[in-house]
Amino acid sequence: MHPILFKYGFIEIRFYGLMYVVAILFATYIIKREVVRKAIGLTADEVVNFITWTVIAGVVGARIYYVLFTLDYYTANPAEIPAIWHGGLAIHGGLIGGAAAAWVYLRRHGVAFWRMADAVAPALILGQTFGRLGNFMNGDAHGRPTTMPWGVVFPPGSIAGSQFPGIPLHPTMLYEMAVNFCIFLFLWLSLRKRDHKDGFIFAAYIALYSSGRFVVEGFRADSLMLGPIRVAQLVSAFIAVSVAVFIINRRLWQPQTIEAKKTRRKRS
């Protein structure tokens, strides 16, 4: 367990960065496949451009979000702001940044945002799965001390090992990695194969991830805090409830056919 996979002279390959590359490669394959299946109307090159811009905006958004909630530290250490290899990317900020870039790109290309969001959702959660493996090797996004037999003692040079030297911790990165992978399987093997209104798969992804994150966050030792409240739990709870209401109100589980609409009109 070490953040650096390979080092030769000044050349250094970190697990954290490698997982980003792996996530992008898998995402590109999945999104291209879904764009063709759903007849969205983007070429292969346009899909690559779409992914490039959303990833860049997502990383920037994730970093800005994290820095804003740890402003005291980064005000005192401004040189650390761009050092994302030291950890410090918040997924909620990444979603905001990525969604904003996606909306602008898709609008310019005349593509329905929610239809594309459904194509992207499985790739997003799978990418987050790889990302948590990177966190594990990096020793960040770590948990509280535990006496459970699966507690992990992180190396002294890692963030977790520096904070809790020689103490077994909840491997919260692995908890969330397992949750994310289960969500991916559900989206890819089940929801994707059914007919839904545009936006349902993405809404399901957001609701499921937020619910899982709320639970896992309770075991974290490095949570962003707003007074006594864990920011991720607050945001996750708000998002999960909001999306659940959205799904129920739009009745996305059962898209209405023309015949169903006619029947409803006759009854009214």
C-alpha positions as CSV (number, residue, x, y, z in Angstrom):
1,M,0.0,0.0,0.0
2,H,1.9,3.0,-1.3
3,P,0.7,6.1,-3.2
4,I,3.6,5.8,-5.8
5,L,3.3,3.0,-8.3
6,F,6.5,3.7,-10.2
7,K,9.4,6.1,-9.9
8,Y,12.4,6.6,-12.1
9,G,14.4,9.7,-11.6
10,F,12.0,12.6,-11.9
11,I,9.4,10.4,-13.5
12,E,6.7,9.4,-11.0
13,I,3.5,7.5,-11.5
14,R,1.0,7.6,-8.7
15,F,-1.9,5.2,-8.1
16,Y,-4.2,8.2,-7.6
17,G,-3.5,9.5,-11.1
18,L,-3.4,6.0,-12.6
19,M,-7.0,5.4,-11.4
20,Y,-8.1,8.6,-13.0
21,V,-6.7,7.4,-16.3
22,V,-8.3,4.0,-15.9
23,A,-11.6,5.6,-15.0
24,I,-11.5,7.9,-18.1
25,L,-10.7,4.9,-20.4
26,F,-13.6,2.9,-19.1
27,A,-15.9,5.9,-19.2
28,T,-15.0,6.6,-22.8
29,Y,-15.9,3.0,-23.8
30,I,-19.2,3.0,-21.8
31,I,-20.3,6.5,-23.0
32,K,-19.5,5.8,-26.6
33,R,-21.4,2.6,-26.5
34,E,-24.4,4.2,-24.8
35,V,-24.4,7.2,-27.2
36,V,-24.7,4.7,-30.1
37,R,-27.4,2.6,-28.4
38,K,-29.5,5.6,-27.5
39,A,-29.0,7.3,-30.9
40,I,-27.9,10.5,-29.2
41,G,-26.2,11.9,-32.2
42,L,-22.7,12.7,-31.1
43,T,-19.7,11.4,-33.1
44,A,-16.9,9.4,-31.5
45,D,-14.7,12.5,-31.6
46,E,-17.4,14.7,-30.0
47,V,-17.8,12.1,-27.2
48,V,-14.1,12.3,-26.5
49,N,-14.3,16.2,-26.5
50,F,-17.3,16.0,-24.2
51,I,-15.5,13.7,-21.7
52,T,-12.4,15.9,-21.8
53,W,-14.2,19.1,-21.0
54,T,-16.4,17.5,-18.3
55,V,-13.4,15.8,-16.6
56,I,-11.4,19.0,-16.5
57,A,-14.3,21.0,-15.2
58,G,-15.1,18.2,-12.7
59,V,-11.6,18.2,-11.3
60,V,-11.5,22.0,-11.0
61,G,-15.0,22.0,-9.4
62,A,-14.0,19.2,-6.9
63,R,-10.8,21.1,-5.9
64,I,-12.5,24.5,-5.5
65,Y,-15.3,22.9,-3.4
66,Y,-12.7,21.2,-1.1
67,V,-10.5,24.3,-0.8
68,L,-13.6,26.5,0.1
69,F,-14.4,24.2,3.0
70,T,-10.8,24.1,4.3
71,L,-10.0,27.7,3.6
72,D,-8.0,28.3,6.7
73,Y,-5.4,25.7,5.7
74,Y,-5.1,26.8,2.1
75,T,-4.9,30.4,3.0
76,A,-1.9,29.6,5.1
77,N,-0.5,27.2,2.5
78,P,-1.5,28.6,-0.9
79,A,1.1,26.6,-2.8
80,E,-0.9,23.4,-1.8
81,I,-4.0,24.5,-3.7
82,P,-3.1,22.9,-7.0
83,A,-1.5,19.8,-5.3
84,I,-4.4,17.4,-5.9
85,W,-2.0,14.5,-5.7
86,H,-1.9,15.1,-2.0
87,G,-5.7,14.5,-1.9
88,G,-8.5,16.9,-1.5
89,L,-11.2,16.4,-4.3
90,A,-14.8,16.6,-3.2
91,I,-17.2,14.6,-5.4
92,H,-20.1,17.0,-4.9
93,G,-18.0,19.9,-6.3
94,G,-16.9,17.6,-9.1
95,L,-20.5,16.9,-10.0
96,I,-21.3,20.6,-10.1
97,G,-18.4,21.5,-12.2
98,G,-18.8,18.5,-14.6
99,A,-22.6,19.1,-15.0
100,A,-22.0,22.8,-15.8
101,A,-19.5,21.9,-18.5
102,A,-21.7,19.1,-19.8
103,W,-24.7,21.4,-20.1
104,V,-22.8,24.1,-22.0
105,Y,-21.2,21.5,-24.4
106,L,-24.5,19.6,-25.0
107,R,-26.5,22.8,-25.6
108,R,-24.0,23.9,-28.3
109,H,-24.4,20.5,-30.0
110,G,-28.2,20.4,-29.7
111,V,-28.2,17.3,-27.5
112,A,-30.8,16.8,-24.7
113,F,-29.0,17.1,-21.4
114,W,-31.0,14.5,-19.5
115,R,-30.8,11.9,-22.3
116,M,-27.0,12.2,-22.3
117,A,-26.9,12.2,-18.5
118,D,-28.5,8.7,-18.5
119,A,-25.7,7.6,-20.9
120,V,-23.1,9.0,-18.6
121,A,-24.4,7.8,-15.2
122,P,-23.0,4.3,-15.2
123,A,-19.6,5.6,-16.3
124,L,-19.6,8.2,-13.5
125,I,-20.2,5.7,-10.7
126,L,-17.7,3.2,-12.2
127,G,-15.1,6.0,-12.3
128,Q,-15.8,6.8,-8.7
129,T,-15.2,3.1,-7.9
130,F,-11.7,3.3,-9.4
131,G,-11.2,6.7,-7.7
132,R,-11.8,5.2,-4.2
133,L,-9.1,2.5,-4.9
134,G,-6.8,5.4,-5.6
135,N,-7.8,6.9,-2.3
136,F,-7.0,3.7,-0.5
137,M,-3.5,3.5,-2.0
138,N,-3.0,7.2,-1.3
139,G,-4.1,6.8,2.3
140,D,-6.7,9.6,2.2
141,A,-10.5,9.8,2.5
142,H,-9.8,7.5,5.5
143,G,-11.9,6.4,8.4
144,R,-11.9,6.6,12.2
145,P,-10.0,4.2,14.5
146,T,-11.7,0.8,14.8
147,T,-11.3,-2.5,16.6
148,M,-12.9,-4.4,13.8
149,P,-10.7,-7.2,12.4
150,W,-10.7,-5.6,8.9
151,G,-9.2,-2.3,10.2
152,V,-6.2,-1.1,8.2
153,V,-3.0,0.4,9.5
154,F,-1.8,2.9,6.9
155,P,1.9,3.6,6.3
156,P,3.4,6.5,8.3
157,G,4.0,8.6,5.2
158,S,0.3,8.6,4.2
159,I,-2.3,11.1,5.3
160,A,-4.1,8.5,7.3
161,G,-0.9,7.1,8.8
162,S,0.3,10.5,9.8
163,Q,-2.9,11.3,11.6
164,F,-3.3,7.9,13.2
165,P,0.2,6.3,13.4
166,G,0.0,2.5,14.0
167,I,-3.8,2.6,14.6
168,P,-6.2,0.4,12.6
169,L,-8.8,2.5,10.8
170,H,-12.0,1.9,9.0
171,P,-11.1,1.5,5.3
172,T,-13.9,3.8,4.3
173,M,-12.4,4.1,0.7
174,L,-13.1,0.3,0.3
175,Y,-16.6,0.7,1.8
176,E,-17.5,3.3,-0.7
177,M,-15.8,1.4,-3.5
178,A,-18.0,-1.6,-2.8
179,V,-21.1,0.6,-2.6
180,N,-20.2,2.4,-5.9
181,F,-19.6,-0.9,-7.7
182,C,-22.9,-2.3,-6.6
183,I,-24.7,0.8,-7.9
184,F,-22.8,0.5,-11.2
185,L,-24.0,-3.1,-11.6
186,F,-27.6,-2.1,-10.8
187,L,-27.6,0.7,-13.3
188,W,-25.7,-1.3,-16.0
189,L,-27.4,-4.7,-15.7
190,S,-30.9,-3.6,-14.7
191,L,-32.0,0.0,-15.2
192,R,-30.2,0.5,-18.5
193,K,-32.2,-2.3,-20.1
194,R,-35.6,-0.8,-19.3
195,D,-37.5,2.1,-20.9
196,H,-37.6,5.2,-18.7
197,K,-38.1,8.9,-19.2
198,D,-34.9,10.8,-19.9
199,G,-33.1,11.6,-16.6
200,F,-34.3,8.6,-14.6
201,I,-31.1,6.6,-14.7
202,F,-29.1,9.7,-13.7
203,A,-31.6,10.5,-11.0
204,A,-31.3,6.9,-9.6
205,Y,-27.5,7.2,-9.7
206,I,-27.6,10.4,-7.7
207,A,-30.1,9.1,-5.1
208,L,-28.3,5.8,-4.6
209,Y,-24.9,7.3,-4.4
210,S,-26.0,10.0,-2.0
211,S,-27.7,7.5,0.3
212,G,-24.5,5.3,0.3
213,R,-22.3,8.2,0.9
214,F,-24.4,9.4,3.8
215,V,-23.8,6.1,5.5
216,V,-20.1,5.7,4.7
217,E,-19.4,9.3,5.7
218,G,-20.3,8.5,9.3
219,F,-17.2,6.4,9.5
220,R,-14.9,9.0,8.0
221,A,-12.2,10.8,10.1
222,D,-11.4,13.5,7.5
223,S,-14.9,14.9,6.7
224,L,-15.3,18.5,5.7
225,M,-17.3,20.1,8.5
226,L,-19.8,22.9,8.8
227,G,-19.7,23.5,12.5
228,P,-20.7,20.1,14.1
229,I,-22.3,18.9,10.8
230,R,-20.5,16.7,8.2
231,V,-20.9,18.6,4.9
232,A,-21.1,15.5,2.8
233,Q,-23.9,14.0,4.9
234,L,-25.8,17.3,4.8
235,V,-25.5,17.6,1.0
236,S,-26.1,13.8,0.4
237,A,-29.3,13.9,2.5
238,F,-30.6,16.9,0.7
239,I,-29.8,15.5,-2.7
240,A,-31.2,12.0,-1.9
241,V,-34.5,13.4,-0.6
242,S,-34.8,16.0,-3.5
243,V,-34.2,13.4,-6.2
244,A,-36.6,10.9,-4.5
245,V,-39.3,13.5,-4.6
246,F,-38.4,14.3,-8.2
247,I,-38.7,10.7,-9.2
248,I,-42.0,10.2,-7.5
249,N,-43.5,13.4,-8.9
250,R,-42.5,12.6,-12.5
251,R,-43.4,8.9,-12.1
252,L,-40.2,8.0,-13.9
253,W,-40.5,4.3,-13.1
254,Q,-43.3,3.8,-15.5
255,P,-43.2,6.1,-18.5
256,Q,-46.6,6.6,-19.9
257,T,-47.4,5.3,-23.3
258,I,-49.8,7.0,-25.7
259,E,-52.5,4.4,-24.9
260,A,-52.1,5.0,-21.1
261,K,-52.5,8.7,-21.6
262,K,-55.7,8.2,-23.6
263,T,-57.1,5.9,-20.9
264,R,-56.4,8.4,-18.2
265,R,-58.1,11.1,-20.2
266,K,-61.2,8.9,-20.6
267,R,-61.4,8.2,-16.9
268,S,-61.1,11.9,-16.1
